[in-house]
Structures are given as C-alpha cells and as structure tokens.
Amino acid sequence: MVPPSDPKPAPTDIAPVGFSITSISIVFVLSIANILSSQNEQDIQTLSIFSEYVKSKNYDAAYTPWMELRQRNPRFNKAIFIYGERILKNKIKTSDGQEKINFINDMLKLWDERKNYFPSSTPVGTYSAKACQLKYDYKSELGYSKEDLLECFSLSYQTDSNTFTNPKSLYTYFSLVVDMFDLKEISAQELFRLYDVITEKVENEVKNYTTKRNSFLNDDGSPKELSRKDSSKLNSYNSYLSAFDKIAASIDTKLGSRANCENLIPLYQRDFESNKTNPPVVALSYNFLNTIRRLTITSFKWSETIGEKVLAYNPIPGRQVGCVDLNEATGGRAWSP
C-alpha cells in the first residue's frame, strides 16, 4: 500500500493573506496623511484667527487660540512667538499681582521656547538681554537682587556681545555695575574696565546704525525714494541713533564723580616703578591719562550751556549734509556731541 503524500497548500491559502497586509498598509498610510492634513488645516486656521486679533490689537481675544496652537504645535510657524510676545506684553501691562508675575514668567519661557524651535532667527545676545531687562524692570515683583541681575547681564554680554545691542539694556547693565561699586561689591578697576567696554560698544553701534541710515540718504542728507519697508528701516535706524545719543550722556552722568583721581590714580600707580619698562603697564598708564582727558572733555561738552549754546547743536535725528565747509555750516563752531 502506497502511503498518501502530504497535501500541498493551495495557492489561495497564501494569496489572501498577502493581499490583506498590503491593503492594511495602504489604508494606514492614507489615514496618517488624512490626519496630518486635517491637523495642518486646523493649525493654519488657528494661526489666522489669532493673527487677525493681534493685528487689530484685540490681545485678550487672541490669547486663547494663540495658546492652543503654541501648546499643540509650537514648531508650526515663527509667528507664534512674534505675535505671542505682543500678546504677553499686553497681558503683563494690564494685569497685577500673581497674575502679572505668571505672565512675566511665561514671557521668559516663550523666549526660551523660541530659542529651541527657531534658533537661527533667535540671536542669543538679543533675547538674553531682553530676558535680563524684563527681570530688571520687574525685579520687585520677581524678587531679584542687584547682584542677581548684574550676573544675568554680564553672562548675556559675555555670551554674545555682537547681538547685545539694545540701548536701554546697555545702560541698565552699566547702571548695575555702578550700583554694585557703590555697595563695594566690585572694584574700581572693574568699574572703569566695564565703562570702557560699554562706551566702546555704544560708539561702535552708533557707527553701525549711522552707516545703515546713510545708505538710505542722498548726498545732501535727504531721504531717497524708499519703499514702505525701507522707510520703516530708516525710521528704526534714526530711533536707535536717538536712543544711543541719550544713553551715551546717561552713562557718563551715572559714572559721575566716581571718575575722580582718588579712584583712578591708584589703579595705574600700583607697581608702576617696578614695571615702567613693561609695555602693557606703560600702555595702561597711557590709557589712564587718556580716560581722564576723555571724561573731562566729555563732561565739558555734555553740559547744557556748552552743548547747546556754545557749540553748534542739532538734535538727532537731523538732516545730514556731507562735505560742507564748517564755516558755511555752523559759522566755524565745532559740533556738539
């Protein structure tokens, strides 16, 4: 008797299984695509809603849809952070007590989130300085000491001085330095070192914005024909120059009588005899004399009588006229700083 052979599986036993797996895969992919498309449409709609509210300055109405999109998909669009800053700024301004503190802390959190999700368009110096300034402006509510705040500004400037350019923050930084000197928490040497650092920074920023502004002006100082965007830039540059003009005077005023021989001479007299052939020490001594000279001249020129009545005075922003003889422009008087 011949034993029966093993039955071979019919082709139909396998084909339906393979067909079923493929079908499921296709359905899954299409389902995911539909979900993503639906979510994208929802995000676009939410962004549009709160953007229109912000543009009309209805910040209270903008808050809820903005917060929904921020929590749901913070990477969706940078406008979440641009408009979010305006929304929270208004919330901080119009609230009080613990609610105000919560909004302040949320603004700090928002800037950190922007740095994480959009690092290439979030300059470290710019946004860390904004954070330090916000903490300073609400130091009483947040409980920050001057020491805490100076540490914040110092770290921000050291990390990215190139984009630490806000005039108000530069002045606040130096003001804290002076306050800590008065409390005997920092030395005179550190005070004058940071004075040189910050005044040089201000001078460089003035040159930078003057160059940017002049690119929009004709040779006679009048504005060129500009687009709406370029006109906005020109106004911004003039605003910055005006602000830097004010803080330059404020920095010197803040330093005030602390720039006296009692504080300055010991810094440069120390160990001079044993180092008078040492170029760095000689250079430091020269810097001391130059600092005394500059501060003396600056305080003289910045006085109201000399600056506005003796020297030729023209407030910033003003019309720039290039290549004009001084006698023709001012009657031979030197320009006020």
C-alpha positions, 0 to 999 in steps of 0.5 A: 500500500502506497502511503498518501503524500502530504497535501500541498497548500493551495495557492489561495491559502497564501494569496489572501493573506498577502493581499490583506497586509498590503491593503492594511498598509495602504489604508494606514498610510492614507489615514496618517496623511488624512490626519496630518492634513486635517491637523495642518488645516486646523493649525493654519486656521488657528494661526489666522484667527489669532493673527487677525486679533493681534493685528487689530490689537484685540490681545485678550481675544487672541490669547486663547487660540494663540495658546492652543496652537503654541501648546499643540504645535509650537514648531508650526510657524515663527509667528507664534512667538512674534505675535505671542510676545505682543500678546504677553506684553499686553497681558503683563501691562494690564494685569497685577499681582500673581497674575502679572508675575505668571505672565512675566514668567511665561514671557521668559519661557516663550523666549526660551521656547523660541530659542529651541524651535527657531534658533537661527532667527533667535540671536542669543545676545538679543533675547538674553538681554531682553530676558535680563531687562524684563527681570530688571524692570520687574525685579520687585515683583520677581524678587531679584537682587542687584547682584542677581541681575548684574550676573544675568547681564554680564553672562548675556554680554559675555555670551554674545556681545555682537547681538547685545545691542539694545540701548536701554539694556546697555545702560541698565547693565552699566547702571548695575555695575555702578550700583554694585561699586557703590555697595563695594561689591566690585572694584574700581578697576572693574568699574572703569574696565566695564565703562570702557567696554560699554562706551566702546560698544555704544560708539561702535553701534552708533557707527553701525546704525549711522552707516545703515541710515546713510545708505538710505540718504542722498548726498545732501542728507535727504531721504531717497525714494524708499519703499514702505519697508525701507522707510520703516528701516530708516525710521528704526535706524534714526530711533536707535541713533536717538536712543544711543545719543541719550544713553551715551550722556546717561552713562557718563552722568551715572559714572559721575564723580566716581571718575575722580583721581582718588579712584583712578590714580591708584589703579595705574600707580600700583607697581608702576616703578617696578614695571615702567619698562613693561609695555602693557603697564606703560600702555595702561598708564597711557590709557589712564591719562587718556580716560581722564582727558576723555571724561573731562572733555566729555563732561565739558561738552555734555553740559547744557550751556556748552552743548547747546549754546556754545557749540553748534547743536542739532538734535538727532535725528537731523538732516545730514549734509556731507562735505560742507565747509564748517564755516558755511555750516555752523559759522566755524563752531565745532559740533556738539556731541 
